[in-house]
Every structure is written in C-alpha cells, then in structure tokens.
Amino acid sequence: MRVTTAQEIGLAIRQRRQELGLSQQALADRVGVGRQWIVEIEQGKPRAEIDLMLRTLDALGLQVSVAAGKSSREVGAQRPLPDAQQRREIDINAIIERARKGRA
C-alpha cells in the first residue's frame, strides 16, 4: 500500500498495531508518548514530530527508507513480515509537503 497522506500513515500504524495485538496504551508506552498522541496519529492528524513518528514506526516493525536521487514517488517503506506479501510505501516527502501546506 502506498502511503502519501497523514491519514494513510495513521491507518498503517493502526493496522500494524492491531496485527501485533497492541492496545493504544501499550504502543504509547513503547514509544514514550501519551495514549492521546497515538489516538491523534491514528486519526491522521499532521502535527506529529518526525522523531516520534519514526520511533512509532520502529516500535511496530515498520521501516522508512530514503534514497538519494530518487523522486518522492520512489521513496518507500516496507513492513518486514516473514510471511507478508504486501509492501507498504510511505512517501514521507509528500506527507511533510502536505502538512506544510495544511492539506494533510
């Protein structure tokens, strides 16, 4: 699944959290934030600090990769699940740009 908006990244986080059987509070504890922060991220609110977002993705086993010289459409993230065939791509540049413009 290609992820290009704050709402899509929130959905990806919610789905992965649920796959792992984690409550919002359990994920918040792993990340070091309050449960309300997780609630807002899962709802797609674009106020997230990038370091907290990266810690959240890491706590869920999701990875963001950024490659020099590639367009924002080619920048991706994938979920390293042993039996998963899906690839989730997170276009972090598009998310940041939409947040700057207030269109997330």
N, C-alpha and C positions, 0 to 999 in steps of 0.2 A: 504494500500500500504506500503510495506517495503521500508524504505529509508536507503541506505547504502553508498551513494556517495554524494559528494558536488553538483553534477548535479541534483540528485534526491531531495535533500533538497531544492535547488533553485526552482525546478519545483513545489514542495509542497507549498513553500512560494508564488510563482507567482499565482498558482491556488487559494489558500485561499484569497490572496489579491483581486483577480478578483471576487471571490464569494462575498466578502464583498463590492464590488464596490469602492474600494480604488484605487487612482492613485499611481504611484510610489512615487510622491512627498508627498502625504498625509501620506503614510506609513512611509516615511523617517522622516516626522515631528513628528509622533507618537513615533518613535524610538529614535529620536535625532541625526540623521545622515544626510548626504547629499544624494540627489537622486541617484548620481552615485554609492554609496555604495549599494543601493538596486538593481540597474541595475546589478552590478557585482555579487551579491549574487544570483539573479535570473538566471544568466548565469552559475552558478556553480563554480565560482572562489573560490578556497580554502583558500583565505587569510583572511577570516573573524575572528575577535576576538570573542571568545566564549561568552563574556558578551554581546556584541552587537547582536550576533546571538540569544541568549536567550531572549533579550529584543524584538527582532523582532518576534520570535515565540509567545511571550506573547502578543504583540500588535495584533496578528492575532488570538488569542484564541487557539493556538496550545500549547500542553504541552509535555515536555520531562520528562520521569521518569527513574530513575536509581535505580536498586535494587541490594543490595549486594548479592553475592553468585550466581548470575545468569550469564550465558555466554553472550557474546555480542549479540548473536542471540536472546536472551530473553529480552534484554533491549529495551524498546519501548516508543513510544509517541503516544498519541491518540488525535484526534480532537474532542472536546466536543460540537458537534452539536446536538440539540434536536431530529431532525428527520433523522440524518445521520446514515446509517447502516455501513459505511466504518470505518475502523480503519487504521490509518497511524502509522507505526512504524518507528522510527528514531534510527538507530544504531549509536549513537554518537561515540562510541569507534572505529567502522570501519571507520567513516569519519575522525577522528583525525589520526588514523594509516595511512590511505592512504595519507593524507595531509603531514604527516611526511616523507613518502617515495616519495612524489612528484608524486603520481599516481592518484590524485583526478581528 
